[in-house]
Amino acid sequence: MPTRVPNPRVPKVRDPDVEGFLALLAARRAAKTVEAYRRDLAQLGAYLGKPIAKATLEELERYTAQLRADGLSGATIARRTAAARSFYRHQQLLGARDDNPAAAIKLPRRAKPLPKTLSPGEAERLIQAAAGTQPRALRDQALVELLYGAGLRVSEAIGLEKAGVDLDDRLVRVMGKGGKERVVPIGRPAAQALLGYLARGRPYLDARHRPELFLNARGGALTRAGAFLILRKLAEKAGLDPHRVHPHLLRHSFATHLLEGGADLRSVQEMLGHADLSTTELYTHVTDKRRRQLYYQAHPHARRKPPEEHVATGSTRRTTDGPGVGRGVADDEGGTRKARA
């Protein structure tokens, strides 16, 4: 019988089949990814107590059940199963196996967290924090306006070339995931920020005659780490949590604020460059939640009576705005119909 899954710090299992698979994987994937596959397959090998290539579906199912019993997260179980699937797919290509037993493993559902966003006011404060006339300040303001105004990924923003910006028609041409090109419109504030940067900022930074739009202080292309650092500094200046603000937060905010403003889902999908509409649909849950909150705060029939009226009847129910504020509690927060009348 297989033994209990050991401590994650297991010794590397020198399985020749696994080593061959990892050697091939190293030619296509990053070193950290290869090491992660090595650890996951070593865990499986230690559990089985025999070469991984000889595992059966029943053994893999018991292994997955043991991982659940050990309290591992759904994401960890999914990652370990993915490593096993890749290994057995490799075995199939070699002709060593006819089946992929890991492909039949049922994985726990992974709930997709709702995207976090800035409020429109917070986004405005972040942009205002970049105000200035120095070349780097002009660059920072153009960067923030573009991340928020066009919903670009950080890789798309730093990879954007000067020739990819059309200020006359207010469009940017970006290269997205999978080498897919898309054209995204930008608003007047973003266009003005880009115009100021191109006229009075970038020429002073362009010491190496680079094609990239965004340059660092030494004249090289702005890096991903540099973009993160810029936003953290601006967040701190704007009075926001610097650990909360990052380029993708502005992309989330771009999509959410578009939908809240009435944009249709398909158009937002195209502007974001999402291959699957279901990815864009995550933002509708965020906007629905906000709409409900606004409704319960603003509509007369969605509120209970002010706290002063409840005091007369001995009620001590809380209000949505806290004690001492004359707003009612949303109907969906409990209470009988009679109490809400």
C-alpha positions, 0 to 999 in steps of 0.5 A: 500500500502507498504511504502517506504523502511525506514532507514537501522537502523530499529528496529528489527521486532519480527516476530516469523517465522523469529526468528525461522529461525534465531535460526536454522541458528545460529547453522550453520552460524557465528554470523555476518552472522545471524545478517546480515540476521536479518537486511535484513529480518527486512528491508523487514518486515518493508516494508511489514508491515505484517509477512514476511511469508505472502508476495506474489511475487508481493509484493517482486517485488515491494520491489526490485523495491523500493530498485533500486529506492533508489539507492542501489547497485546490491550487496546489493539487491542480498544479501537482496534477498538471505536472503529472499530466504533462509527464504522462503526455510525454510518455505517450509521445514516446510510445511508452504509454497508451494512456494518460491516467492523470487526465482522468483525475477530477480536480477541485473547483477553483473559485475565481476571485473578483478583481480588485479595483480603484474607485474613480476618485482613487484613480484620479488621485494617482494620476494627479500625483504624477503631475509635474514638468520634469521629463520623468514626471511627464513620463509617469503621468503618460504611463498611468494615463495609458494603463488606466485609460487603455487598460494595457497590461504592463508588458504591453505598455513597456513594449509599446513603441513610439510609432504605435501611438496615433494622437490624431485619432487617439489610438494605440496599437499594442501587441498582446498575448500570443502575438495578437495585435489590437487597437485601443482608443484612448481619451483626451486626458491620456492623449494630452499626457502622451503629447506632453511626454513626447514633446517635453519629456521623452526627447530628454530621456532618449539618449540611446535612440530607442524605439520604445515609447517609455524610457528610463532615466538612463535612456533604456527601455522602461522595465516591468520592475520600473513600472511597478516602482513608479506606481508604488511611489505615486500611490504613496504620494497619493495617500494610497496603499503602495502595496495595493497599487500595481499595473494590473489594478489599473487594468481592472479599474479600466474594465470595471469603470467602463462597464459601470459607465454603460459599455457593452461586454463585447467591446470591453473584451476587445479592448482588453484583448481577452480571448474568452468572454468569460474572463471579461464577465468577471468584471460584471460581478464587480459592477453588479455588487457596486450597483446593489450597494448604491441602490441600497444606500440611495433608494427610499424603498431600499432603506429602513427608517432612520435610527432615531425612529427605531429608538422610540420602539426600542430597536437597536439595529445597526445602520449601513453608515454606522451609529449616529448616521440617519440612513437606513439598513438595506433590506437584504441585511435581515429583519422582518417585513414589519420591521422594514415598513 
